[in-house]
Amino acid sequence: MEEEIKTALKKCAVGFGTSEVVEEFSVEDGELKLIKKKVTRRDVPPDIKAVKLLMDGGTEQLSDEELEAEMQRLTKLLEEENFE
């Protein structure tokens, strides 16, 4: 369980993409039929609090300015990765 929490925290610290699927069904001839499907993709930006939690976990503490710079660096990396 602890490993899953660390993995989720790392994911929040660097940001991630997610998709939401909404499906609309109708009953035709006694059966459900899919009539509309909408997939929405969104990017969740890095979370400075998650970065701070990771940094506090055994490494030296960074100032708010250093954390902000690290978040901007990670955001830039994420944006570059999304364009490739």
VOPAGU-2260 file (C-alpha; in pm, 1 decimal, decimal comma):
REM VOPAGU-2260
SITE   aa  ch    i         X         Y         Z
SITE  MET   A    0       0,0       0,0       0,0
SITE  GLU   A    1     283,8     240,5      83,5
SITE  GLU   A    2     439,1     186,0    -260,5
SITE  GLU   A    3     104,4     265,5    -427,9
SITE  ILE   A    4      81,9     589,5    -231,3
SITE  LYS   A    5     436,2     688,0    -331,4
SITE  THR   A    6     358,4     611,6    -695,8
SITE  ALA   A    7      41,0     822,4    -683,3
SITE  LEU   A    8     227,5    1106,0    -510,7
SITE  LYS   A    9     500,2    1102,0    -776,8
SITE  LYS   A   10     232,2    1108,9   -1046,7
SITE  CYS   A   11      73,3    1416,7    -886,2
SITE  ALA   A   12     412,2    1584,2    -844,4
SITE  VAL   A   13     495,5    1569,9   -1216,1
SITE  GLY   A   14     140,3    1598,7   -1353,4
SITE  PHE   A   15     -45,4    1352,3   -1571,3
SITE  GLY   A   16    -305,0    1315,2   -1843,9
SITE  THR   A   17    -643,1    1154,9   -1795,3
SITE  SER   A   18    -947,5    1069,9   -2004,3
SITE  GLU   A   19   -1314,3    1075,0   -1914,3
SITE  VAL   A   20   -1564,0     870,6   -2113,8
SITE  VAL   A   21   -1936,1     957,2   -2117,5
SITE  GLU   A   22   -2166,5     713,5   -2294,1
SITE  GLU   A   23   -2534,7     764,2   -2373,0
SITE  PHE   A   24   -2756,8     461,9   -2432,4
SITE  SER   A   25   -3106,6     413,6   -2568,2
SITE  VAL   A   26   -3340,7     115,7   -2550,6
SITE  GLU   A   27   -3429,4      -9,0   -2897,2
SITE  ASP   A   28   -3613,7    -336,2   -2953,8
SITE  GLY   A   29   -3567,1    -422,4   -2586,2
SITE  GLU   A   30   -3187,9    -386,7   -2604,7
SITE  LEU   A   31   -2951,0    -114,3   -2491,1
SITE  LYS   A   32   -2771,8      50,7   -2780,2
SITE  LEU   A   33   -2492,1     302,5   -2759,0
SITE  ILE   A   34   -2604,7     620,6   -2930,9
SITE  LYS   A   35   -2338,7     868,9   -2823,1
SITE  LYS   A   36   -1988,3     842,5   -2680,9
SITE  LYS   A   37   -1777,3    1140,2   -2576,1
SITE  VAL   A   38   -1413,8    1109,3   -2470,0
SITE  THR   A   39   -1259,0    1411,8   -2301,5
SITE  ARG   A   40    -884,6    1428,2   -2240,8
SITE  ARG   A   41    -736,7    1666,3   -1990,9
SITE  ASP   A   42    -396,8    1729,6   -1842,8
SITE  VAL   A   43    -356,9    1765,1   -1468,7
SITE  PRO   A   44     -67,1    2003,5   -1397,0
SITE  PRO   A   45     206,5    1927,6   -1143,5
SITE  ASP   A   46     104,5    1981,8    -782,1
SITE  ILE   A   47     349,9    2188,3    -574,7
SITE  LYS   A   48     224,3    2028,8    -249,6
SITE  ALA   A   49     302,9    1681,1    -384,0
SITE  VAL   A   50     651,0    1799,8    -483,5
SITE  LYS   A   51     699,8    1939,6    -134,3
SITE  LEU   A   52     586,7    1613,3      28,2
SITE  LEU   A   53     830,4    1415,2    -185,3
SITE  MET   A   54    1111,3    1655,1    -110,9
SITE  ASP   A   55    1045,4    1639,7     266,2
SITE  GLY   A   56    1062,6    1259,8     260,7
SITE  GLY   A   57    1432,2    1212,1     330,5
SITE  THR   A   58    1594,1    1487,1     128,7
SITE  GLU   A   59    1687,3    1837,2     229,2
SITE  GLN   A   60    1406,8    2088,0     233,8
SITE  LEU   A   61    1383,1    2339,5     -46,6
SITE  SER   A   62    1262,1    2694,9     -24,8
SITE  ASP   A   63     930,8    2792,4    -181,3
SITE  GLU   A   64    1123,8    2957,9    -466,0
SITE  GLU   A   65    1323,7    2639,2    -530,2
SITE  LEU   A   66    1006,0    2430,7    -525,7
SITE  GLU   A   67     839,6    2669,4    -769,7
SITE  ALA   A   68    1142,0    2646,6   -1001,1
SITE  GLU   A   69    1131,8    2265,1    -983,1
SITE  MET   A   70     759,5    2264,3   -1060,0
SITE  GLN   A   71     819,6    2487,1   -1364,4
SITE  ARG   A   72    1100,4    2257,6   -1479,3
SITE  LEU   A   73     876,3    1952,1   -1445,5
SITE  THR   A   74     589,8    2129,5   -1621,3
SITE  LYS   A   75     819,3    2214,6   -1913,3
SITE  LEU   A   76     935,4    1851,6   -1935,1
SITE  LEU   A   77     575,9    1732,5   -1932,4
SITE  GLU   A   78     477,3    1977,0   -2208,0
SITE  GLU   A   79     773,5    1868,8   -2421,3
SITE  GLU   A   80     678,8    1503,8   -2371,1
SITE  ASN   A   81     318,3    1570,1   -2475,2
SITE  PHE   A   82     432,9    1727,9   -2802,7
SITE  GLU   A   83     651,5    1432,6   -2903,3
